[in-house]
């Protein structure tokens, strides 16, 4: 299931536009994006309890295996 731009905006608002990993505001790190905790290929969906809203750098580090 895809996530819409409106849903992403709502999720960004819910976390006060602050990265859930590094805790920096979008003003400093850019627009947040959704990350599925349980990956899509493992059955993870874009539902609130499976999403972290994180900045680009944290997203890149997470997928690069720098943190879990």
Secondary structure by P-SEA (a helix, b strand, c coil): ccccaaaaaaaaaaacccccccccccccccbbbbbbcccccccccccccccccccaaaaaaaaacccc
